[in-house]
Amino acid sequence: MAQALSGALVLFWKFLPAPHAGLPDLSPTLVALTGVAAAGYATKKGLETNIPTLTGVYPAAAAPGEPIIIRGKNLTISSGAEGEDSSNQVRVLFGGRHVQTVQLPDVKPTATDEIRISVPAGAEPGNPTPVTVIRADGIATEELPFDVIAGGPRITNVSPNTIVIGLDREIVIDGVSFVSEDGQRPSKNDIKLRGRTLRPIGGWGTGRVRARLPDNVRDAEARGFAIPSSTELVVYDDKGRKSRPEPVELVARKTQ
C-alpha cells in the first residue's frame, strides 16, 4: 500500500508543475502497484454495497402455516452459466432452527427482492422467532423480529367500529382464517356482537365477512343491545375457535 501511495505521489509531483506537458511516463512497476491498489479499493467498496439486507416482514406476526412476505435487497447474486439458477436460491431461517429454501426470480442483485413464504408448521407460538435470510454464497442478513402466534381466526379491522344504529346497515369484518375456503360456511362459523349472533350477508371469505346490523334502536334493544354502549365483536372459525374480542361502540342515530 505504501508503494502504491509513493507511485501516486510521483505522478502528482511530475504532473502538477507542468500540466500542459501531459501525463508523465511512469515505470511499469509503479503503474501496476497503483492499479492494484485501485482495484482492491473498488472490490472492497463493491462488497460493502452488495451486502444482503432485510427491509421488512409483513405481517410482523402470523400463525404456523399462514403466508408472510419478506422484503430485502441484494438477496441474489450474479447468475452463473446460462441455464443455471442456483444463485437465486436462498434459505430462510425462523428463530435459527426452522429452515425453508426458496427460489427467487431472476432479478438484478441490487433490486428489491420479495420472498413469499409460509410460517413453518413446527414454529411454536409465543417464542421469539427472528427471521434471517442466507444468500446462495453463504452471506446472511441481519435478523428481523417476527412473532409466531397461535392459530385460529383473527380480526384485523372492523368497519365501522362505531356503529350508528339506524344509519349503518351492515358491518364489514376483515381478518385471517375465518374459513378454510372462500364461500364455505360450516355450522361452527359465527359472528357475535355482545354475545348476540349477527347474520352474515353473502358467503364467508377466508379473510372477510359482512354481517347485518339491527335496523333501528327499538330492534337493537329488543335483541338485547344497550344503546349507547361499548361492547365486543368476536368471530368463530369453521373449527369453532374464537377470535380475540374487538371493541366496538354502539350509538343511536341523531335526529334533527
ZAKOLKE-608065 format. One record per residue (C-alpha): y negated, z, x negated; residue in one letter. Coordinates in pm, 1 decimal. Each point is the difference from the previous one (the first is absolute). Example, Ala and Ser with C-alpha at 12.3 -4.5 7.8 and 13.67 -1.06 7.14 Angstrom:
# ZAKOLKE-608065
py / pz / px / residuo
450.0 / 780.0 / -1230.0 / a;
-344.0 / -66.0 / -137.0 / s;
END
This chain:
# ZAKOLKE-608065
py / pz / px / residuo
0.0 / 0.0 / 0.0 / m;
-233.2 / 82.9 / -290.3 / a;
70.5 / -340.4 / -152.9 / q;
-80.1 / -169.8 / 328.1 / a;
-327.1 / 191.8 / 19.7 / l;
-84.0 / -106.4 / -354.6 / s;
61.8 / -359.2 / 97.9 / g;
-239.7 / 30.5 / 290.4 / a;
-265.6 / 154.9 / -225.2 / l;
37.1 / -285.0 / -250.4 / v;
-44.7 / -249.5 / 284.0 / l;
-325.4 / 157.3 / 120.8 / f;
-128.9 / 59.2 / -356.6 / w;
34.1 / -368.9 / -84.8 / k;
-108.6 / -135.7 / 338.1 / f;
-304.2 / 210.1 / 96.1 / l;
-226.7 / -90.9 / -298.1 / p;
36.2 / -375.3 / 67.1 / a;
122.3 / -69.7 / 352.6 / p;
-123.4 / -362.2 / -26.7 / h;
263.0 / -68.1 / -263.3 / a;
281.5 / 62.0 / 248.1 / g;
297.4 / 228.5 / -28.9 / l;
109.6 / 84.4 / -355.7 / p;
338.1 / -86.0 / -148.7 / d;
234.8 / 298.0 / -0.4 / l;
328.6 / 43.1 / -176.1 / s;
315.2 / -56.1 / 207.6 / p;
89.8 / 366.2 / -46.3 / t;
-323.4 / 124.6 / 155.2 / l;
32.1 / -247.2 / 288.3 / v;
356.4 / 115.9 / 68.8 / a;
-91.7 / 369.2 / -10.6 / l;
-293.2 / -49.6 / 233.3 / t;
216.1 / -199.7 / 242.0 / g;
275.3 / 261.5 / 0.1 / v;
-249.5 / 276.1 / 80.7 / a;
-148.4 / -200.4 / 286.3 / a;
343.1 / -82.7 / 140.7 / a;
106.2 / 363.1 / -17.8 / g;
-312.8 / 108.9 / 182.8 / y;
50.6 / -261.6 / 272.4 / a;
364.8 / 100.2 / 42.4 / t;
-92.5 / 366.7 / 31.7 / k;
-269.9 / -77.2 / 258.6 / k;
244.3 / -220.1 / 190.5 / g;
254.3 / 280.5 / 20.2 / l;
-265.1 / 247.4 / 112.7 / e;
-117.6 / -227.2 / 284.6 / t;
353.5 / -98.1 / 109.6 / n;
129.8 / 350.0 / 71.8 / i;
172.3 / 22.2 / 341.0 / p;
-187.1 / 221.9 / 245.3 / t;
44.1 / 110.6 / 359.9 / l;
-293.4 / -4.8 / 240.0 / t;
154.9 / 152.7 / 310.5 / g;
300.5 / 80.0 / 218.1 / v;
-37.4 / -73.1 / 373.3 / y;
62.1 / 212.2 / 194.4 / p;
-12.9 / 300.0 / -232.9 / a;
277.5 / 170.2 / 198.4 / a;
307.6 / -143.3 / 171.6 / a;
352.3 / 93.5 / 102.3 / a;
320.3 / -126.6 / -165.9 / p;
66.5 / -359.2 / 104.9 / g;
-358.7 / -68.8 / 103.5 / e;
-187.9 / -291.3 / -164.0 / p;
-287.1 / 57.9 / -242.2 / i;
-223.6 / -225.9 / -210.5 / i;
-70.5 / 67.3 / -367.7 / i;
-294.2 / -185.1 / -154.5 / r;
-86.1 / -36.2 / -368.1 / g;
-106.8 / -230.3 / -281.0 / k;
183.0 / -151.2 / -298.3 / n;
338.1 / 87.3 / 149.3 / l;
142.2 / -334.5 / -116.4 / t;
20.0 / -153.0 / -346.6 / i;
-19.6 / -362.1 / -107.6 / s;
298.2 / -202.7 / 120.4 / s;
262.6 / -105.5 / -252.7 / g;
185.1 / -331.0 / -7.2 / a;
-15.0 / -224.9 / 302.5 / e;
226.1 / 125.1 / 275.2 / g;
-2.4 / 362.3 / -122.2 / e;
-156.4 / 253.7 / 230.7 / d;
118.1 / 332.1 / -147.5 / s;
-348.6 / 66.5 / -138.3 / s;
-118.4 / 77.7 / 352.9 / n;
274.1 / 252.9 / 68.6 / q;
-132.1 / 355.3 / 15.8 / v;
156.6 / 339.2 / 61.7 / r;
-160.2 / 246.6 / 240.3 / v;
66.6 / 369.2 / -58.9 / l;
-43.1 / 262.7 / 270.1 / f;
-31.6 / 344.7 / -152.3 / g;
161.3 / -127.1 / -319.0 / g;
343.4 / 2.6 / 167.1 / r;
30.5 / -267.3 / 266.3 / h;
-23.6 / -350.2 / -147.9 / v;
-37.6 / -331.2 / 181.9 / q;
-22.6 / -342.7 / -162.3 / t;
-245.5 / -250.5 / 147.6 / v;
-54.1 / -368.3 / -81.2 / q;
-371.4 / -80.8 / 14.0 / l;
-127.5 / -351.3 / 77.5 / p;
-111.6 / -220.5 / -287.5 / d;
-367.2 / 90.7 / -46.2 / v;
-234.8 / 24.8 / -293.4 / k;
50.0 / 327.1 / -191.7 / p;
-359.0 / 110.2 / 65.4 / t;
17.9 / -63.3 / 375.0 / a;
17.8 / 279.5 / 255.7 / t;
368.9 / 58.6 / 63.7 / d;
145.0 / 132.9 / 322.5 / e;
342.4 / 159.9 / 28.8 / i;
149.3 / 37.7 / 346.3 / r;
280.3 / 251.6 / -2.5 / i;
164.6 / 268.1 / 212.1 / s;
13.3 / 368.6 / -83.7 / v;
348.7 / 72.2 / -141.1 / p;
242.4 / 146.0 / 252.6 / a;
86.7 / 282.7 / -239.3 / g;
-358.0 / 119.1 / -50.9 / a;
-37.5 / 356.0 / 122.9 / e;
-292.0 / 87.7 / 230.5 / p;
-227.8 / 275.3 / -120.5 / g;
46.9 / -63.2 / -372.1 / n;
-265.9 / -162.9 / -222.9 / p;
108.2 / -360.5 / -53.4 / t;
-255.4 / -180.0 / -221.3 / p;
38.3 / -377.3 / -28.5 / v;
25.1 / -181.6 / -334.9 / t;
56.4 / -370.0 / -70.2 / v;
175.4 / -118.0 / -318.1 / i;
-81.2 / -354.9 / -103.3 / r;
269.1 / -237.5 / -131.7 / a;
-104.7 / 71.4 / -360.7 / d;
61.1 / 372.8 / 50.9 / g;
-364.7 / 108.1 / 23.4 / i;
-53.0 / 248.7 / 282.2 / a;
-306.0 / 62.1 / 214.3 / t;
-151.2 / 340.1 / 55.7 / e;
131.2 / 202.7 / 293.6 / e;
-166.0 / -13.7 / 340.6 / l;
54.4 / 284.3 / 249.0 / p;
223.7 / -69.5 / 297.5 / f;
148.1 / 229.9 / 265.2 / d;
336.8 / -43.4 / 166.3 / v;
-11.4 / 135.8 / 353.2 / i;
266.1 / 65.8 / 260.3 / a;
116.4 / -286.7 / 220.0 / g;
-71.3 / -36.2 / 368.6 / g;
-299.0 / -120.2 / 202.3 / p;
-346.8 / 49.2 / -139.3 / r;
-330.7 / -56.4 / 178.4 / i;
-268.5 / -157.5 / -218.9 / t;
-270.9 / -74.7 / 258.6 / n;
-80.9 / 64.7 / 363.8 / v;
-259.3 / -204.4 / 188.4 / s;
-190.8 / 147.6 / 167.5 / p;
47.0 / 353.0 / -131.7 / n;
-264.3 / 122.6 / 245.1 / t;
134.5 / -110.4 / 336.8 / i;
-250.6 / -41.4 / 282.0 / v;
202.8 / 49.3 / 316.0 / i;
-108.0 / -254.6 / 261.5 / g;
-129.9 / -241.8 / -264.2 / l;
276.8 / -43.0 / -258.0 / d;
300.1 / -160.7 / 166.7 / r;
241.0 / 1.7 / -292.8 / e;
59.2 / 152.5 / -341.9 / i;
121.3 / -193.4 / -306.6 / v;
216.2 / 188.7 / -247.9 / i;
62.1 / -143.8 / -347.7 / d;
253.4 / 142.2 / -239.5 / g;
332.3 / -40.4 / -178.1 / v;
364.9 / -7.4 / 113.5 / s;
-45.6 / 25.5 / 375.3 / f;
306.9 / -218.5 / 61.3 / v;
252.0 / -177.9 / -222.2 / s;
-93.3 / -342.2 / 135.9 / e;
-305.8 / -133.0 / 184.3 / d;
43.6 / -28.1 / 375.2 / g;
267.2 / 267.6 / 28.5 / q;
-38.2 / 313.6 / 205.2 / r;
306.6 / 222.3 / -30.9 / p;
15.7 / 293.9 / 237.0 / s;
-111.4 / 250.7 / -264.9 / k;
-341.1 / -162.9 / -53.3 / n;
-286.4 / 187.8 / 159.7 / d;
-377.1 / 54.7 / -11.5 / i;
-127.2 / 342.4 / 95.3 / k;
-358.3 / 113.7 / 48.5 / l;
-25.7 / 375.3 / 45.6 / r;
372.2 / -1.7 / 70.9 / g;
-37.5 / -257.2 / 280.0 / r;
166.4 / -338.0 / -34.8 / t;
-222.0 / -308.8 / -13.0 / l;
140.9 / -329.0 / 124.1 / r;
8.6 / -272.6 / -267.9 / p;
-158.1 / -337.4 / 70.2 / i;
220.0 / -289.2 / -106.3 / g;
265.1 / 47.8 / -267.0 / g;
16.7 / 235.1 / -293.0 / w;
-87.7 / -126.4 / -346.3 / g;
121.6 / 150.6 / -325.7 / t;
-359.8 / 93.9 / -75.1 / g;
-193.5 / -21.8 / 327.7 / r;
30.5 / 102.2 / 362.1 / v;
-249.6 / -1.4 / 288.9 / r;
7.5 / 253.4 / 282.2 / a;
-157.3 / 33.1 / 343.5 / r;
-255.4 / 278.8 / 57.0 / l;
-82.1 / 179.3 / 328.4 / p;
-233.5 / -203.1 / 220.1 / d;
-241.8 / 284.4 / 76.5 / n;
-60.1 / 372.1 / -40.8 / v;
179.3 / 86.2 / 326.0 / r;
307.9 / -191.9 / -114.4 / d;
-17.2 / 161.1 / -346.1 / a;
-26.5 / 353.6 / 137.8 / e;
283.5 / -66.4 / 244.1 / a;
217.3 / -85.7 / -299.9 / r;
-91.0 / 323.0 / -178.1 / g;
-281.1 / -117.3 / -230.7 / f;
-301.2 / 226.2 / -41.5 / a;
-332.6 / -185.9 / -6.4 / i;
-169.9 / 47.9 / -241.6 / p;
246.6 / 125.0 / -261.4 / s;
131.2 / -46.5 / -350.8 / s;
368.3 / -88.2 / -3.1 / t;
272.4 / -172.8 / -204.0 / e;
180.2 / -333.7 / 11.8 / l;
353.7 / -47.7 / -136.4 / v;
242.5 / -290.5 / -18.3 / v;
380.6 / 22.0 / 4.7 / y;
188.8 / -277.2 / -178.2 / d;
323.8 / -170.5 / 110.7 / d;
200.3 / 280.4 / -161.3 / k;
-191.1 / 271.3 / 184.3 / g;
-193.3 / 113.7 / -307.1 / r;
-350.2 / 129.4 / 63.0 / k;
-316.7 / -99.3 / -184.0 / s;
-258.9 / 246.4 / -118.5 / r;
-247.7 / 76.6 / 279.5 / p;
-321.1 / -202.3 / -3.8 / e;
-309.0 / 177.5 / 142.2 / p;
-187.1 / -173.3 / 283.7 / v;
-279.9 / 99.2 / 234.5 / e;
-2.5 / -40.9 / 378.7 / l;
-340.5 / -27.3 / 167.5 / v;
-121.8 / -106.5 / 341.4 / a;
-202.6 / -314.8 / 58.3 / r;
-368.4 / 75.3 / 39.8 / k;
-148.9 / -106.6 / 331.1 / t;
-352.6 / -131.8 / 44.7 / q;
END
